[in-house]
Amino acid sequence: MAHPDHCIPLTTVDAVMTTTPQDQIQGRPGGPMGPDYRLLTVALLALVTIIAFEAMAISTAMPAVARDLDAVRSYGLAFSFMLTAELLGIVLAGVWADRRGPLPSLFAGQLLMVAGSAMAGLAPTFTVLLAGRLTAGLGAGLIIVALYVVIGRAYPDALRPKVFSWISAAWVLPSLLGPPIAGWLTSTWSWRWVFLIVLAPIAVTFAVVSTQGDRIRGGSTGDGVVPPDHGVPPDHGVPPDHGVPPDHGVPPDHGVPPDHGVPPDHGVPPDHGVRPDNGVPPDRSGHRRLALLGLGVALSAGAMQWGSAQLAATQVFPLTLTALGLIGIAATAPRLVPAGTLLMSRGLPAVMMSRFLLTAAFNGALTFIPLMLVSERHLSLTTAGIMLTVGALGWALGSFVQGHHGLHNRRSELVVAGGAALTLGILLLAAIAQFGWHYYLVGLATSLSGLGMGLAMSSTSVLSLALSPVSDHGRTSSSLQVADVLGSVLGISAAGAVFAAMHSTTGSDLHVFVLIWMSLAAVAALVMIGGQRTRT
Protein backbone atom coordinates (compact mmCIF):
# COMPACT_ATOMS: atom_id res chain seq x y z
CA MET A 1 0.00 0.00 0.00
CA ALA A 2 1.18 3.51 -0.76
CA HIS A 3 1.93 5.97 2.00
CA PRO A 4 -1.11 8.14 2.81
CA ASP A 5 0.67 11.22 1.56
CA HIS A 6 0.80 9.65 -1.87
CA CYS A 7 -2.82 8.56 -2.01
CA ILE A 8 -4.53 10.45 -4.79
CA PRO A 9 -8.13 11.56 -4.17
CA LEU A 10 -10.74 11.07 -6.84
CA THR A 11 -11.35 14.78 -6.98
CA THR A 12 -9.48 17.87 -5.98
CA VAL A 13 -10.78 20.63 -3.77
CA ASP A 14 -10.85 24.32 -4.48
CA ALA A 15 -12.07 26.34 -1.53
CA VAL A 16 -14.10 29.44 -2.22
CA MET A 17 -14.59 32.22 0.30
CA THR A 18 -17.15 34.89 -0.48
CA THR A 19 -19.32 37.01 1.74
CA THR A 20 -22.70 38.61 1.40
CA PRO A 21 -24.76 40.51 3.98
CA GLN A 22 -26.98 38.11 5.86
CA ASP A 23 -30.09 40.17 5.25
CA GLN A 24 -29.54 39.83 1.51
CA ILE A 25 -29.48 36.05 1.82
CA GLN A 26 -32.52 35.95 4.06
CA GLY A 27 -34.34 38.25 1.67
CA ARG A 28 -34.41 35.65 -1.09
CA PRO A 29 -38.04 34.55 -1.45
CA GLY A 30 -39.17 30.95 -1.44
CA GLY A 31 -35.92 29.08 -0.86
CA PRO A 32 -34.85 26.42 -3.41
CA MET A 33 -38.39 26.38 -4.81
CA GLY A 34 -38.60 30.16 -5.05
CA PRO A 35 -38.84 31.85 -8.46
CA ASP A 36 -35.07 32.24 -8.75
CA TYR A 37 -34.25 28.57 -8.24
CA ARG A 38 -37.39 26.54 -8.96
CA LEU A 39 -36.51 25.23 -12.43
CA LEU A 40 -32.95 24.31 -11.50
CA THR A 41 -34.03 22.61 -8.27
CA VAL A 42 -36.68 20.53 -10.04
CA ALA A 43 -34.16 19.51 -12.73
CA LEU A 44 -31.56 18.42 -10.17
CA LEU A 45 -34.10 16.42 -8.16
CA ALA A 46 -35.37 14.79 -11.36
CA LEU A 47 -31.86 13.73 -12.35
CA VAL A 48 -31.23 12.15 -8.95
CA THR A 49 -34.58 10.35 -9.12
CA ILE A 50 -33.77 9.02 -12.60
CA ILE A 51 -30.37 7.67 -11.52
CA ALA A 52 -31.84 6.09 -8.39
CA PHE A 53 -34.66 4.48 -10.38
CA GLU A 54 -32.14 3.14 -12.89
CA ALA A 55 -30.19 1.59 -10.01
CA MET A 56 -33.05 -0.19 -8.27
CA ALA A 57 -35.43 -0.95 -11.11
CA ILE A 58 -32.87 -2.72 -13.30
CA SER A 59 -32.15 -5.17 -10.47
CA THR A 60 -35.74 -6.37 -10.63
CA ALA A 61 -35.92 -6.60 -14.42
CA MET A 62 -32.59 -8.38 -14.96
CA PRO A 63 -33.85 -11.99 -14.63
CA ALA A 64 -36.16 -11.36 -17.60
CA VAL A 65 -33.38 -9.59 -19.51
CA ALA A 66 -30.96 -12.46 -18.97
CA ARG A 67 -33.54 -15.03 -20.00
CA ASP A 68 -34.61 -13.22 -23.18
CA LEU A 69 -31.05 -12.48 -24.29
CA ASP A 70 -29.78 -15.96 -23.37
CA ALA A 71 -27.26 -14.55 -20.89
CA VAL A 72 -28.17 -16.07 -17.53
CA ARG A 73 -24.58 -17.21 -17.08
CA SER A 74 -23.32 -13.63 -17.46
CA TYR A 75 -26.09 -12.15 -15.29
CA GLY A 76 -23.79 -10.25 -12.92
CA LEU A 77 -21.97 -8.35 -15.64
CA ALA A 78 -24.92 -6.02 -16.23
CA PHE A 79 -24.45 -4.68 -12.70
CA SER A 80 -20.68 -4.68 -12.26
CA PHE A 81 -19.95 -3.18 -15.68
CA MET A 82 -22.16 -0.18 -14.99
CA LEU A 83 -20.54 0.36 -11.59
CA THR A 84 -17.08 0.28 -13.12
CA ALA A 85 -18.03 2.83 -15.78
CA GLU A 86 -19.62 4.99 -13.09
CA LEU A 87 -16.37 5.02 -11.13
CA LEU A 88 -14.49 6.16 -14.23
CA GLY A 89 -17.11 8.86 -14.84
CA ILE A 90 -16.73 10.16 -11.28
CA VAL A 91 -12.95 10.40 -11.66
CA LEU A 92 -13.12 12.12 -15.04
CA ALA A 93 -15.88 14.50 -13.97
CA GLY A 94 -13.85 15.71 -11.00
CA VAL A 95 -10.95 16.56 -13.29
CA TRP A 96 -13.27 18.07 -15.91
CA ALA A 97 -15.11 20.23 -13.38
CA ASP A 98 -11.82 21.61 -12.06
CA ARG A 99 -10.83 22.70 -15.54
CA ARG A 100 -14.12 23.64 -17.25
CA GLY A 101 -16.79 23.92 -14.56
CA PRO A 102 -19.77 21.57 -14.10
CA LEU A 103 -21.85 22.27 -17.22
CA PRO A 104 -19.85 20.23 -19.78
CA SER A 105 -19.88 17.22 -17.46
CA LEU A 106 -23.58 17.64 -16.69
CA PHE A 107 -24.60 17.89 -20.35
CA ALA A 108 -22.32 15.05 -21.47
CA GLY A 109 -23.59 12.85 -18.63
CA GLN A 110 -27.21 13.32 -19.66
CA LEU A 111 -26.44 12.60 -23.31
CA LEU A 112 -24.54 9.44 -22.34
CA MET A 113 -27.36 8.28 -20.08
CA VAL A 114 -29.88 8.74 -22.89
CA ALA A 115 -27.63 6.90 -25.36
CA GLY A 116 -26.87 4.09 -22.91
CA SER A 117 -30.46 3.60 -21.84
CA ALA A 118 -31.62 3.56 -25.46
CA MET A 119 -28.92 1.02 -26.39
CA ALA A 120 -29.91 -1.22 -23.48
CA GLY A 121 -33.64 -0.89 -24.13
CA LEU A 122 -33.28 -1.73 -27.81
CA ALA A 123 -30.46 -4.25 -27.44
CA PRO A 124 -30.76 -7.30 -29.71
CA THR A 125 -27.98 -9.10 -27.83
CA PHE A 126 -26.51 -9.13 -24.34
CA THR A 127 -23.27 -7.65 -25.65
CA VAL A 128 -25.12 -4.59 -26.91
CA LEU A 129 -26.94 -4.33 -23.59
CA LEU A 130 -23.60 -4.37 -21.76
CA ALA A 131 -22.35 -1.59 -24.04
CA GLY A 132 -25.44 0.39 -23.12
CA ARG A 133 -24.87 -0.21 -19.41
CA LEU A 134 -21.27 0.96 -19.73
CA THR A 135 -22.38 4.11 -21.54
CA ALA A 136 -25.14 4.88 -19.04
CA GLY A 137 -22.80 4.20 -16.11
CA LEU A 138 -20.23 6.65 -17.46
CA GLY A 139 -22.98 9.23 -17.84
CA ALA A 140 -24.26 8.65 -14.31
CA GLY A 141 -20.76 9.17 -12.91
CA LEU A 142 -20.42 12.46 -14.75
CA ILE A 143 -23.83 13.63 -13.52
CA ILE A 144 -23.24 12.65 -9.89
CA VAL A 145 -20.19 14.87 -9.58
CA ALA A 146 -21.65 17.74 -11.59
CA LEU A 147 -24.77 17.88 -9.41
CA TYR A 148 -22.80 18.75 -6.31
CA VAL A 149 -20.66 21.26 -8.14
CA VAL A 150 -23.82 22.94 -9.44
CA ILE A 151 -25.30 23.12 -5.96
CA GLY A 152 -22.12 24.80 -4.72
CA ARG A 153 -22.13 27.31 -7.55
CA ALA A 154 -25.79 28.16 -8.08
CA TYR A 155 -27.19 28.28 -4.53
CA PRO A 156 -26.20 30.56 -1.66
CA ASP A 157 -24.82 28.93 1.45
CA ALA A 158 -28.07 29.47 3.37
CA LEU A 159 -30.05 27.34 0.89
CA ARG A 160 -27.62 24.45 0.39
CA PRO A 161 -28.65 22.43 3.48
CA LYS A 162 -32.24 22.26 2.24
CA VAL A 163 -31.13 21.35 -1.30
CA PHE A 164 -28.94 18.56 0.04
CA SER A 165 -31.77 17.20 2.17
CA TRP A 166 -34.08 17.18 -0.85
CA ILE A 167 -31.42 15.43 -2.93
CA SER A 168 -31.27 12.69 -0.28
CA ALA A 169 -35.06 12.41 -0.23
CA ALA A 170 -35.02 12.01 -4.01
CA TRP A 171 -33.17 8.72 -3.52
CA VAL A 172 -35.77 7.30 -1.16
CA LEU A 173 -38.89 7.14 -3.36
CA PRO A 174 -37.20 5.21 -6.23
CA SER A 175 -35.71 2.77 -3.72
CA LEU A 176 -39.19 1.96 -2.42
CA LEU A 177 -41.24 2.13 -5.63
CA GLY A 178 -38.64 1.35 -8.31
CA PRO A 179 -38.52 -2.44 -7.89
CA PRO A 180 -42.30 -3.10 -7.94
CA ILE A 181 -42.79 -0.63 -10.80
CA ALA A 182 -40.05 -2.37 -12.78
CA GLY A 183 -41.66 -5.73 -12.08
CA TRP A 184 -45.02 -4.44 -13.30
CA LEU A 185 -43.54 -2.89 -16.44
CA THR A 186 -41.67 -6.07 -17.29
CA SER A 187 -44.65 -8.34 -16.66
CA THR A 188 -47.23 -6.12 -18.36
CA TRP A 189 -45.20 -4.77 -21.27
CA SER A 190 -41.52 -5.64 -21.59
CA TRP A 191 -38.28 -5.29 -19.66
CA ARG A 192 -37.16 -2.92 -22.41
CA TRP A 193 -39.46 -0.23 -21.03
CA VAL A 194 -37.55 -0.23 -17.75
CA PHE A 195 -34.63 1.24 -19.69
CA LEU A 196 -36.60 3.33 -22.18
CA ILE A 197 -38.89 5.00 -19.65
CA VAL A 198 -36.09 7.35 -18.53
CA LEU A 199 -35.46 8.85 -21.98
CA ALA A 200 -38.20 11.47 -21.96
CA PRO A 201 -37.47 12.74 -18.41
CA ILE A 202 -33.77 13.15 -19.22
CA ALA A 203 -34.65 15.11 -22.36
CA VAL A 204 -36.73 17.47 -20.20
CA THR A 205 -33.98 17.93 -17.59
CA PHE A 206 -31.47 18.61 -20.37
CA ALA A 207 -33.67 21.37 -21.75
CA VAL A 208 -34.26 22.89 -18.30
CA VAL A 209 -30.57 22.84 -17.32
CA SER A 210 -29.75 24.50 -20.65
CA THR A 211 -31.83 27.51 -19.59
CA GLN A 212 -29.93 27.79 -16.29
CA GLY A 213 -26.43 28.04 -17.74
CA ASP A 214 -25.86 31.68 -16.80
CA ARG A 215 -26.83 31.08 -13.17
CA ILE A 216 -24.56 28.05 -12.90
CA ARG A 217 -21.61 29.70 -14.62
CA GLY A 218 -21.99 32.94 -12.72
CA GLY A 219 -22.70 31.43 -9.32
CA SER A 220 -25.37 32.57 -6.90
CA THR A 221 -25.67 36.28 -6.38
CA GLY A 222 -26.04 35.88 -2.67
CA ASP A 223 -23.43 33.42 -1.56
CA GLY A 224 -22.65 33.11 2.03
CA VAL A 225 -19.31 31.83 3.20
CA VAL A 226 -18.40 28.60 1.54
CA PRO A 227 -15.84 26.94 3.77
CA PRO A 228 -13.25 24.57 2.44
CA ASP A 229 -15.18 21.47 3.37
CA HIS A 230 -12.69 19.22 1.68
CA GLY A 231 -15.15 17.08 -0.09
CA VAL A 232 -17.71 16.43 2.60
CA PRO A 233 -21.03 18.25 2.36
CA PRO A 234 -22.32 19.38 5.74
CA ASP A 235 -24.43 16.97 7.71
CA HIS A 236 -27.17 19.56 8.10
CA GLY A 237 -28.37 17.75 11.16
CA VAL A 238 -29.85 14.95 9.11
CA PRO A 239 -28.86 11.41 10.03
CA PRO A 240 -26.74 10.05 7.21
CA ASP A 241 -27.61 7.93 3.84
CA HIS A 242 -28.80 4.49 -0.64
CA GLY A 243 -32.29 1.67 -1.52
CA VAL A 244 -30.33 2.94 -2.64
CA PRO A 245 -29.56 6.24 -1.31
CA PRO A 246 -26.15 7.70 -0.72
CA ASP A 247 -23.96 7.65 2.29
CA HIS A 248 -20.98 9.92 2.06
CA GLY A 249 -19.67 8.38 -1.02
CA VAL A 250 -21.80 5.33 -1.68
CA PRO A 251 -22.49 5.46 -5.33
CA PRO A 252 -26.04 5.39 -6.16
CA ASP A 253 -26.88 2.37 -8.34
CA HIS A 254 -25.72 -0.35 -6.86
CA GLY A 255 -28.79 -1.74 -5.54
CA VAL A 256 -27.97 -0.34 -2.16
CA PRO A 257 -30.77 1.11 -0.07
CA PRO A 258 -30.64 4.60 1.26
CA ASP A 259 -29.23 5.93 4.43
CA HIS A 260 -31.84 8.63 4.45
CA GLY A 261 -29.74 11.61 5.30
CA VAL A 262 -26.64 13.28 4.06
CA PRO A 263 -26.47 12.88 0.29
CA PRO A 264 -23.60 11.00 -1.29
CA ASP A 265 -20.80 13.43 -1.81
CA HIS A 266 -18.67 11.07 -3.89
CA GLY A 267 -15.70 13.00 -2.76
CA VAL A 268 -16.98 16.18 -4.31
CA PRO A 269 -17.46 19.29 -2.21
CA PRO A 270 -20.26 21.70 -3.02
CA ASP A 271 -17.75 24.27 -4.23
CA HIS A 272 -15.72 21.84 -6.24
CA GLY A 273 -14.78 23.03 -9.65
CA VAL A 274 -14.71 26.69 -8.68
CA ARG A 275 -11.34 28.28 -8.97
CA PRO A 276 -10.21 29.91 -5.73
CA ASP A 277 -10.04 33.67 -5.48
CA ASN A 278 -6.26 33.66 -5.55
CA GLY A 279 -6.45 32.67 -9.20
CA VAL A 280 -4.16 29.68 -8.84
CA PRO A 281 -4.96 27.29 -11.68
CA PRO A 282 -5.69 23.64 -10.95
CA ASP A 283 -2.79 21.19 -10.91
CA ARG A 284 -2.93 19.87 -14.48
CA SER A 285 -0.25 17.21 -13.96
CA GLY A 286 -2.09 15.93 -10.91
CA HIS A 287 -5.29 15.80 -12.95
CA ARG A 288 -3.62 13.75 -15.67
CA ARG A 289 -2.20 11.35 -13.12
CA LEU A 290 -5.56 11.02 -11.43
CA ALA A 291 -7.37 10.42 -14.72
CA LEU A 292 -4.85 7.73 -15.69
CA LEU A 293 -5.23 6.00 -12.34
CA GLY A 294 -9.02 6.08 -12.65
CA LEU A 295 -8.79 4.70 -16.18
CA GLY A 296 -6.41 1.99 -14.98
CA VAL A 297 -8.76 0.90 -12.20
CA ALA A 298 -11.76 0.88 -14.55
CA LEU A 299 -10.03 -1.06 -17.34
CA SER A 300 -8.54 -3.55 -14.89
CA ALA A 301 -11.91 -4.10 -13.20
CA GLY A 302 -13.57 -4.52 -16.60
CA ALA A 303 -11.00 -7.11 -17.70
CA MET A 304 -11.38 -9.00 -14.45
CA GLN A 305 -15.18 -9.02 -14.73
CA TRP A 306 -15.28 -10.13 -18.35
CA GLY A 307 -12.71 -12.86 -17.81
CA SER A 308 -14.34 -14.19 -14.64
CA ALA A 309 -17.72 -14.43 -16.39
CA GLN A 310 -16.17 -16.75 -19.01
CA LEU A 311 -14.40 -19.10 -16.60
CA ALA A 312 -16.81 -21.92 -17.33
CA ALA A 313 -15.24 -22.18 -20.77
CA THR A 314 -12.04 -23.54 -19.11
CA GLN A 315 -9.91 -21.72 -21.66
CA VAL A 316 -6.61 -19.97 -21.09
CA PHE A 317 -7.74 -16.54 -22.27
CA PRO A 318 -10.50 -15.97 -19.64
CA LEU A 319 -8.12 -17.07 -16.87
CA THR A 320 -5.40 -14.79 -18.18
CA LEU A 321 -7.76 -11.84 -18.54
CA THR A 322 -9.07 -12.33 -15.00
CA ALA A 323 -5.54 -12.54 -13.60
CA LEU A 324 -4.40 -9.43 -15.49
CA GLY A 325 -7.45 -7.53 -14.26
CA LEU A 326 -6.75 -8.44 -10.65
CA ILE A 327 -3.10 -7.45 -11.06
CA GLY A 328 -4.15 -4.13 -12.55
CA ILE A 329 -6.52 -3.43 -9.66
CA ALA A 330 -3.78 -4.33 -7.17
CA ALA A 331 -1.40 -1.93 -8.91
CA THR A 332 -3.76 1.06 -9.11
CA ALA A 333 -6.39 0.93 -6.36
CA PRO A 334 -3.88 1.10 -3.45
CA ARG A 335 -2.90 4.58 -4.64
CA LEU A 336 -6.41 5.77 -3.84
CA VAL A 337 -6.80 4.46 -0.27
CA PRO A 338 -4.81 4.86 2.97
CA ALA A 339 -1.78 2.69 3.60
CA GLY A 340 -2.60 -0.47 5.56
CA THR A 341 -6.12 -0.87 4.16
CA LEU A 342 -5.56 -4.40 2.87
CA LEU A 343 -4.05 -5.41 6.21
CA MET A 344 -6.96 -3.80 8.08
CA SER A 345 -4.56 -1.79 10.22
CA ARG A 346 -6.11 -0.03 13.19
CA GLY A 347 -7.90 3.24 12.66
CA LEU A 348 -8.72 4.70 9.27
CA PRO A 349 -7.45 1.72 7.20
CA ALA A 350 -9.82 -0.58 9.10
CA VAL A 351 -12.68 1.81 8.33
CA MET A 352 -11.87 1.68 4.62
CA MET A 353 -11.62 -2.11 4.60
CA SER A 354 -14.89 -2.39 6.48
CA ARG A 355 -16.60 -0.27 3.82
CA PHE A 356 -15.12 -2.47 1.08
CA LEU A 357 -16.36 -5.65 2.81
CA LEU A 358 -19.82 -4.20 3.50
CA THR A 359 -20.53 -3.24 -0.11
CA ALA A 360 -18.95 -6.44 -1.49
CA ALA A 361 -21.13 -8.69 0.69
CA PHE A 362 -24.35 -6.69 0.46
CA ASN A 363 -24.37 -5.94 -3.27
CA GLY A 364 -23.03 -9.36 -4.20
CA ALA A 365 -25.80 -11.03 -2.20
CA LEU A 366 -28.74 -8.84 -3.22
CA THR A 367 -27.88 -8.93 -6.91
CA PHE A 368 -28.84 -12.63 -7.13
CA ILE A 369 -32.03 -12.53 -5.04
CA PRO A 370 -34.40 -11.71 -7.95
CA LEU A 371 -32.77 -14.38 -10.12
CA MET A 372 -33.23 -17.06 -7.44
CA LEU A 373 -36.85 -16.11 -6.72
CA VAL A 374 -37.81 -16.03 -10.40
CA SER A 375 -35.83 -19.00 -11.72
CA GLU A 376 -36.07 -21.38 -8.74
CA ARG A 377 -39.27 -20.36 -6.93
CA HIS A 378 -41.07 -19.24 -10.12
CA LEU A 379 -42.31 -16.05 -8.50
CA SER A 380 -43.23 -12.90 -10.40
CA LEU A 381 -40.78 -10.08 -10.94
CA THR A 382 -43.08 -7.79 -8.98
CA THR A 383 -42.81 -10.07 -5.94
CA ALA A 384 -39.03 -10.19 -6.32
CA GLY A 385 -38.96 -6.41 -6.47
CA ILE A 386 -40.98 -6.13 -3.27
CA MET A 387 -38.36 -8.23 -1.49
CA LEU A 388 -35.74 -5.62 -2.44
CA THR A 389 -38.01 -2.82 -1.27
CA VAL A 390 -38.28 -4.46 2.15
CA GLY A 391 -34.49 -4.39 2.32
CA ALA A 392 -34.57 -0.65 1.68
CA LEU A 393 -36.90 -0.24 4.66
CA GLY A 394 -34.44 -2.18 6.81
CA TRP A 395 -31.68 0.17 5.73
CA ALA A 396 -33.83 3.15 6.66
CA LEU A 397 -34.42 1.68 10.11
CA GLY A 398 -30.70 1.08 10.64
CA SER A 399 -29.92 4.62 9.60
CA PHE A 400 -32.54 5.97 12.00
CA VAL A 401 -31.24 3.89 14.90
CA GLN A 402 -27.61 4.88 14.42
CA GLY A 403 -28.62 8.55 14.49
CA HIS A 404 -29.85 8.25 18.09
CA HIS A 405 -27.99 10.70 20.31
CA GLY A 406 -27.01 8.01 22.81
CA LEU A 407 -25.10 6.08 20.13
CA HIS A 408 -23.01 8.94 18.78
CA ASN A 409 -19.91 7.82 20.70
CA ARG A 410 -20.33 4.11 19.95
CA ARG A 411 -19.54 4.08 16.25
CA SER A 412 -17.16 1.10 16.37
CA GLU A 413 -19.80 -0.98 18.14
CA LEU A 414 -22.35 0.04 15.50
CA VAL A 415 -20.02 -1.19 12.74
CA VAL A 416 -19.67 -4.51 14.55
CA ALA A 417 -23.45 -4.76 15.02
CA GLY A 418 -24.00 -3.86 11.37
CA GLY A 419 -21.60 -6.57 10.25
CA ALA A 420 -23.40 -9.10 12.47
CA ALA A 421 -26.85 -8.19 11.10
CA LEU A 422 -25.57 -8.34 7.51
CA THR A 423 -24.00 -11.74 8.17
CA LEU A 424 -27.22 -13.11 9.65
CA GLY A 425 -29.27 -11.75 6.75
CA ILE A 426 -27.07 -13.37 4.10
CA LEU A 427 -26.92 -16.65 6.06
CA LEU A 428 -30.72 -16.65 6.14
CA LEU A 429 -30.75 -16.31 2.34
CA ALA A 430 -28.52 -19.36 2.08
CA ALA A 431 -30.75 -21.32 4.48
CA ILE A 432 -33.90 -20.39 2.52
CA ALA A 433 -32.29 -21.71 -0.67
CA GLN A 434 -30.87 -24.83 1.00
CA PHE A 435 -33.90 -25.95 3.00
CA GLY A 436 -36.72 -24.63 0.82
CA TRP A 437 -38.12 -22.32 3.47
CA HIS A 438 -41.00 -20.02 2.54
CA TYR A 439 -40.04 -17.16 0.26
CA TYR A 440 -41.60 -14.65 2.66
CA LEU A 441 -38.49 -15.12 4.78
CA VAL A 442 -36.49 -13.47 2.00
CA GLY A 443 -38.08 -10.23 3.16
CA LEU A 444 -36.72 -10.87 6.66
CA ALA A 445 -33.29 -11.65 5.20
CA THR A 446 -33.16 -8.45 3.15
CA SER A 447 -34.44 -6.45 6.13
CA LEU A 448 -31.65 -7.81 8.34
CA SER A 449 -29.09 -7.11 5.64
CA GLY A 450 -30.42 -3.60 5.10
CA LEU A 451 -30.49 -2.98 8.87
CA GLY A 452 -26.81 -3.93 9.05
CA MET A 453 -25.93 -1.60 6.21
CA GLY A 454 -27.89 1.27 7.74
CA LEU A 455 -26.04 0.85 11.02
CA ALA A 456 -22.56 0.37 9.58
CA MET A 457 -22.37 2.57 6.49
CA SER A 458 -23.26 5.80 8.26
CA SER A 459 -21.00 4.88 11.17
CA THR A 460 -18.00 4.27 8.93
CA SER A 461 -18.64 7.66 7.30
CA VAL A 462 -18.55 9.34 10.70
CA LEU A 463 -15.49 7.37 11.80
CA SER A 464 -13.58 8.18 8.63
CA LEU A 465 -13.89 11.90 9.31
CA ALA A 466 -13.21 11.57 13.03
CA LEU A 467 -10.01 9.61 12.35
CA SER A 468 -8.57 12.04 9.81
CA PRO A 469 -7.63 15.72 10.08
CA VAL A 470 -9.87 18.26 8.43
CA SER A 471 -7.21 18.96 5.82
CA ASP A 472 -7.47 15.31 4.68
CA HIS A 473 -11.26 15.07 4.51
CA GLY A 474 -11.30 15.31 0.72
CA ARG A 475 -8.80 12.47 0.42
CA THR A 476 -10.72 10.44 2.99
CA SER A 477 -14.03 10.94 1.21
CA SER A 478 -12.46 9.89 -2.07
CA SER A 479 -10.97 6.78 -0.47
CA LEU A 480 -14.42 5.83 0.81
CA GLN A 481 -15.73 6.15 -2.74
CA VAL A 482 -13.02 3.83 -4.05
CA ALA A 483 -13.73 1.30 -1.30
CA ASP A 484 -17.49 1.45 -1.98
CA VAL A 485 -17.31 1.00 -5.72
CA LEU A 486 -14.52 -1.57 -5.78
CA GLY A 487 -16.27 -3.54 -3.06
CA SER A 488 -19.47 -3.59 -5.09
CA VAL A 489 -17.66 -4.47 -8.32
CA LEU A 490 -15.56 -7.25 -6.82
CA GLY A 491 -18.41 -8.67 -4.75
CA ILE A 492 -20.77 -8.87 -7.72
CA SER A 493 -17.99 -10.09 -10.02
CA ALA A 494 -16.90 -12.86 -7.65
CA ALA A 495 -20.49 -14.02 -7.18
CA GLY A 496 -21.01 -13.80 -10.93
CA ALA A 497 -17.87 -15.87 -11.60
CA VAL A 498 -19.11 -18.61 -9.27
CA PHE A 499 -22.53 -18.57 -10.92
CA ALA A 500 -21.04 -18.62 -14.43
CA ALA A 501 -18.78 -21.53 -13.59
CA MET A 502 -21.49 -23.65 -11.92
CA HIS A 503 -24.69 -22.63 -13.72
CA SER A 504 -26.75 -25.51 -15.04
CA THR A 505 -28.72 -24.94 -18.22
CA THR A 506 -31.01 -27.90 -17.54
CA GLY A 507 -31.20 -28.40 -13.78
CA SER A 508 -31.48 -26.39 -10.57
CA ASP A 509 -28.98 -23.74 -9.47
CA LEU A 510 -30.00 -23.76 -5.81
CA HIS A 511 -26.65 -25.20 -4.74
CA VAL A 512 -24.91 -22.34 -6.56
CA PHE A 513 -26.96 -19.70 -4.75
CA VAL A 514 -26.21 -21.42 -1.42
CA LEU A 515 -22.47 -21.36 -2.13
CA ILE A 516 -22.56 -17.71 -3.21
CA TRP A 517 -24.44 -16.59 -0.13
CA MET A 518 -22.41 -18.68 2.32
CA SER A 519 -19.22 -17.21 0.87
CA LEU A 520 -20.54 -13.66 1.06
CA ALA A 521 -21.72 -14.24 4.63
CA ALA A 522 -18.10 -15.07 5.49
CA VAL A 523 -17.06 -11.78 3.87
CA ALA A 524 -19.67 -9.91 5.91
CA ALA A 525 -18.43 -11.58 9.10
CA LEU A 526 -15.03 -9.93 8.57
CA VAL A 527 -16.75 -6.58 9.10
CA MET A 528 -17.12 -7.48 12.78
CA ILE A 529 -13.33 -7.76 13.01
CA GLY A 530 -12.91 -4.55 11.05
CA GLY A 531 -15.31 -2.71 13.36
CA GLN A 532 -13.26 -3.68 16.40
CA ARG A 533 -10.09 -2.44 14.71
CA THR A 534 -11.59 0.98 14.01
CA ARG A 535 -10.93 1.81 17.65
CA THR A 536 -7.67 3.69 18.16
Secondary structure, 3 states (H helix, E strand, C coil): CCCHHHCCCCCCCCCCCCCCCHHHHHCCCCHHHCCCCHHHHHHHHHHHHHHHHHHHHHHHHHHHHHHHCCCHHHCCHHHHHHHHHHHHHHHHHHHHHHHHCHHHHHHHHHHHHHHHHHHHHCCCCHHHHHHHHHHHHHHHHHHHHHHHHHHHHHCCCCCHHHHHHHHHHHHHHHHHHHHHHHHHHHHHCCCHHHHHCCHHHHHHHHHHHHHCHHHHHHCCCCCCCCCCCCCCCCCCCCCCCCCCCCCCCCCCCCCCCCCCCCCCCCCCCCCCCCCCCCCCCCCHHHHHHHHHHHHHHHHHHHHHHHHHHCHHHCCHHHHHHHHHHHHHHHHHHHHHCCCCCCCCCCCHHHHHHHHHHHHHHHHHHHHCHHHHHHHCCCCCHHHHHHHHHHHHHHHHHHHHHHCCHHHCCCHHHHHHHHHHHHHHHHHHHHHHHHHCCCCHHHHHHHHHHHHHHHHHHHHHHHHHHHCCCHHHHHHHHHHHHHHHHHHHHHHHHHHHHHHHHHCCCCCCCHHHHHHHHHHHHHHHHHHHHHHHHCCC
